[in-house]
Amino acid sequence: MSPIVDDHGGTRRAVLSTYGLDDARYAVHAERWTAWWADRYPAAAA
């Protein structure tokens, strides 16, 4: 799929790279991202 799409249909996409993060830094970011995601999309956390 092309990264440029004319009709997004109300959706968005992001690519987050954790390349190069050590395990401790990855864990901090994963915890924050999981909390953010669960607050906005509770059904996805179930």
DSSP file (Angstrom, degrees, kcal/mol; ACC not computed):
  #  RESIDUE AA STRUCTURE BP1 BP2  ACC     N-H-->O    O-->H-N    N-H-->O    O-->H-N    TCO  KAPPA ALPHA  PHI   PSI    X-CA   Y-CA   Z-CA
    1    1 A M              0   0    0      0, 0.0     4,-0.1     0, 0.0     0, 0.0   0.000 360.0 360.0 360.0 139.1    0.0    0.0    0.0
    2    2 A S        -     0   0    0      2,-0.1     0, 0.0     1,-0.1     0, 0.0  -0.473 360.0-133.4 -70.1 140.9    1.2    3.4   -0.8
    3    3 A P  S    S+     0   0    0      0, 0.0     2,-0.6     0, 0.0    -1,-0.1   0.649  94.5  69.0 -70.6 -12.1    2.0    5.7    2.2
    4    4 A I        +     0   0    0      2,-0.0     2,-0.4     0, 0.0    -2,-0.1  -0.935  65.0 171.5-110.2 117.5    0.1    8.5    0.5
    5    5 A V        -     0   0    0     -2,-0.6     3,-0.2     1,-0.1     0, 0.0  -0.986  28.3-151.6-128.8 133.9   -3.7    7.8    0.2
    6    6 A D  S    S+     0   0    0     -2,-0.4     2,-0.7     1,-0.2    -1,-0.1   0.879  89.8  43.1 -72.5 -38.1   -6.3   10.4   -0.9
    7    7 A D        +     0   0    0      1,-0.1    -1,-0.2     2,-0.1     0, 0.0  -0.899  59.0 175.3-115.4 105.3   -9.2    9.0    1.1
    8    8 A H    >   -     0   0    0     -2,-0.7     3,-1.7    -3,-0.2    -1,-0.1   0.630  32.4-140.9 -83.5 -13.8   -8.2    8.1    4.6
    9    9 A G  T 3   -     0   0    0      1,-0.3     3,-0.1     0, 0.0    -2,-0.1   0.793  69.1 -56.5  59.9  27.9  -11.8    7.2    5.6
   10   10 A G  T 3  S+     0   0    0      1,-0.3     2,-0.3     0, 0.0    -1,-0.3   0.546 114.6 112.1  82.7   6.2  -11.2    8.8    9.1
   11   11 A T    <   -     0   0    0     -3,-1.7     2,-0.3     2,-0.0    -1,-0.3  -0.746  46.0-163.1-111.6 160.5   -8.2    6.6    9.9
   12   12 A R        -     0   0    0     -2,-0.3     2,-0.4    -3,-0.1     0, 0.0  -0.937   5.6-149.4-136.2 160.8   -4.5    7.4   10.3
   13   13 A R        -     0   0    0     -2,-0.3     2,-0.4   -10,-0.1    -2,-0.0  -0.982  12.1-179.0-133.0 143.3   -1.4    5.3   10.3
   14   14 A A        -     0   0    0     -2,-0.4     2,-0.6     2,-0.0    -2,-0.0  -0.996  17.2-147.2-140.1 145.7    1.9    5.8   12.1
   15   15 A V        -     0   0    0     -2,-0.4     2,-0.6     2,-0.0    -2,-0.0  -0.967  15.0-169.4-114.1 122.0    5.1    3.8   12.2
   16   16 A L        -     0   0    0     -2,-0.6     2,-0.5     2,-0.0    -2,-0.0  -0.949   6.4-157.1-113.7 119.6    7.0    3.8   15.4
   17   17 A S        +     0   0    0     -2,-0.6    -2,-0.0     1,-0.1     0, 0.0  -0.828  18.5 179.3 -99.5 132.2   10.4    2.4   15.4
   18   18 A T    >   +     0   0    0     -2,-0.5     3,-2.2     3,-0.1    -1,-0.1   0.153  34.1 144.1-109.1  15.3   12.0    1.1   18.6
   19   19 A Y  T 3   +     0   0    0      1,-0.3     3,-0.1     0, 0.0    -2,-0.1  -0.322  69.3  16.8 -57.4 129.4   15.2    0.1   16.8
   20   20 A G  T 3  S+     0   0    0      1,-0.3     2,-0.3    -2,-0.0    -1,-0.3   0.310  90.4 128.7  91.3  -8.9   18.2    0.7   19.0
   21   21 A L    <   -     0   0    0     -3,-2.2    -1,-0.3     4,-0.1     2,-0.1  -0.613  56.5-129.1 -78.5 137.7   16.3    1.0   22.3
   22   22 A D     >  -     0   0    0     -2,-0.3     4,-2.6    -3,-0.1     5,-0.2  -0.327  32.7 -96.6 -75.8 170.8   17.6   -1.2   25.1
   23   23 A D  H  > S+     0   0    0      1,-0.2     4,-2.3     2,-0.2     5,-0.1   0.867 122.1  51.3 -59.5 -40.1   15.1   -3.3   27.0
   24   24 A A  H  > S+     0   0    0      2,-0.2     4,-1.7     1,-0.2    -1,-0.2   0.930 113.2  43.6 -65.9 -45.5   14.7   -0.9   29.9
   25   25 A R  H  > S+     0   0    0      1,-0.2     4,-2.1     2,-0.2    -2,-0.2   0.889 112.9  53.1 -67.6 -37.9   13.9    2.1   27.6
   26   26 A Y  H  X S+     0   0    0     -4,-2.6     4,-3.0     1,-0.2     5,-0.2   0.921 106.7  52.9 -60.6 -43.2   11.6   -0.1   25.4
   27   27 A A  H  X S+     0   0    0     -4,-2.3     4,-2.3     1,-0.2    -1,-0.2   0.891 108.0  50.6 -61.2 -40.8    9.7   -1.1   28.5
   28   28 A V  H  X S+     0   0    0     -4,-1.7     4,-2.1     2,-0.2    -1,-0.2   0.941 114.6  43.0 -62.2 -47.6    9.1    2.5   29.6
   29   29 A H  H  X S+     0   0    0     -4,-2.1     4,-2.8     1,-0.2     5,-0.2   0.891 112.5  52.9 -67.2 -39.2    7.8    3.4   26.1
   30   30 A A  H  X S+     0   0    0     -4,-3.0     4,-2.5     2,-0.2    -1,-0.2   0.896 109.5  49.5 -63.3 -39.8    5.7    0.3   25.8
   31   31 A E  H  X S+     0   0    0     -4,-2.3     4,-2.1    -5,-0.2    -2,-0.2   0.927 113.5  45.4 -64.8 -45.0    4.0    1.0   29.2
   32   32 A R  H  X S+     0   0    0     -4,-2.1     4,-2.3     2,-0.2    -2,-0.2   0.918 114.9  47.4 -65.1 -43.3    3.3    4.6   28.2
   33   33 A W  H  X S+     0   0    0     -4,-2.8     4,-2.8     2,-0.2    -2,-0.2   0.904 111.1  51.3 -66.1 -41.2    2.0    3.6   24.7
   34   34 A T  H  X S+     0   0    0     -4,-2.5     4,-2.6    -5,-0.2    -1,-0.2   0.906 111.3  47.8 -62.2 -42.4   -0.2    0.8   26.2
   35   35 A A  H  X S+     0   0    0     -4,-2.1     4,-2.0     2,-0.2    -2,-0.2   0.917 112.8  48.4 -64.9 -43.0   -1.7    3.2   28.7
   36   36 A W  H  X S+     0   0    0     -4,-2.3     4,-1.4     1,-0.2    -2,-0.2   0.938 113.7  47.1 -61.0 -47.1   -2.4    5.8   26.0
   37   37 A W  H  X S+     0   0    0     -4,-2.8     4,-2.7     1,-0.2     3,-0.2   0.919 111.4  49.9 -62.0 -45.9   -3.9    3.2   23.7
   38   38 A A  H  < S+     0   0    0     -4,-2.6    -1,-0.2     1,-0.2    -2,-0.2   0.850 107.8  54.6 -65.4 -35.1   -6.2    1.7   26.4
   39   39 A D  H  < S+     0   0    0     -4,-2.0    -1,-0.2     1,-0.2    -2,-0.2   0.859 118.9  33.2 -64.6 -34.9   -7.5    5.2   27.4
   40   40 A R  H  < S+     0   0    0     -4,-1.4    -2,-0.2    -3,-0.2    -1,-0.2   0.754 131.3  29.1 -94.4 -27.3   -8.6    5.9   23.9
   41   41 A Y    >X  +     0   0    0     -4,-2.7     3,-1.3    -5,-0.2     4,-0.8  -0.615  63.9 171.1-134.9  73.0   -9.6    2.5   22.7
   42   42 A P  H >> S+     0   0    0      0, 0.0     4,-0.7     0, 0.0     3,-0.7   0.816  77.1  60.2 -57.9 -33.0  -10.8    0.4   25.7
   43   43 A A  H >4 S+     0   0    0      1,-0.2     3,-0.5     2,-0.2    -5,-0.1   0.830 100.2  56.5 -65.6 -29.7  -12.1   -2.4   23.5
   44   44 A A  H <4 S+     0   0    0     -3,-1.3    -1,-0.2     1,-0.2    -6,-0.1   0.771 102.3  55.9 -71.6 -25.2   -8.5   -3.0   22.1
   45   45 A A  H <<        0   0    0     -4,-0.8    -1,-0.2    -3,-0.7    -2,-0.2   0.683 360.0 360.0 -80.1 -17.7   -7.1   -3.4   25.7
   46   46 A A    <<        0   0    0     -4,-0.7    -1,-0.2    -3,-0.5    -2,-0.1   0.478 360.0 360.0 -72.9 360.0   -9.6   -6.3   26.5
